[in-house]
Amino acid sequence: MPMKNPLSDLLYLWPRRTLFVGRLSQPIEFCQAAASLVVGIEGPVQLALPDTQSVWHEHALMIAPGKNVRIDTGGQLVAACYLDALGRDFRLLSQRMARHEAGVYSGLEDEQHLKHWLSSLYSAPTTATDTYDRLESLINPGAWAYPTTEPRVARVVELIQSEVATNVSVEELASAVNLSVSRLVELFRAEVGVPVRRYRQWHRLFVTFTGIERGASLTESAIAAGFADSSHFSHTFRMTLGMKSSDIVAMLSGRIYVGGSDPMAAIPDSQAGAVTSAPADNPG
């Protein structure tokens, strides 16, 4: 269960990135569906790869998509930023980190600056727009050009996002970008780091929490995002993030911020349930 704390935890949701800042009382073990940057704000975080004997104790760690990891925060304040699905953040940040082994990167430049900002954000949240701009400046302080993305994979990601409530087949996606199924599978995994199905599940989690912020129940939001039912959502959530869905919803009550375009807009009204619009910069 979440640790009791006078401040509830934070979740920022944007189409490109997701940022969580809070406390966890128990270690979590899960399979990365997107590259992430994990920051121990009050001290080092312990990260282990269950399939190996490798263990890290670092203040900031970037983890490649598709990695099975076990993270122990020791109950401290921690941040986890899930980076963009197309790997642009990951490729850029990998050049700013001093060490890497088995898909785990450490030694981030300006680590202390990032920790200080995250601590301040937790105490005094800013709007989704302002937070995104500040996060962008920390990820890409030189405003460098991001690495290019395979355009056909980018188009498939757009199609998945626009048809989030529909299980568009890999065959249909491949046809839409004039690729064979085998070639799309190969390219998608190379660019995104996980299979098409895993990315679709990850994006549905994002859409589900956006629905909750808009005022819908967990069940309504999960079904609108394409999950068969709340049990399907809970299983995916636990496998992807290592926590029970009820725990995270309780932790984030009143501190969810959504910015950018609304992913729920891709869902037909008949599937959107009780989801209602709200200002993008307001906390839920």
Summary of the structure (lengths in Angstrom):
residues: 284
radius of gyration: 18.0
end to end distance: 21.2
largest distance: 53.4
contacts: 928
relative contact order: 0.15
helix: 40%
strand: 19%
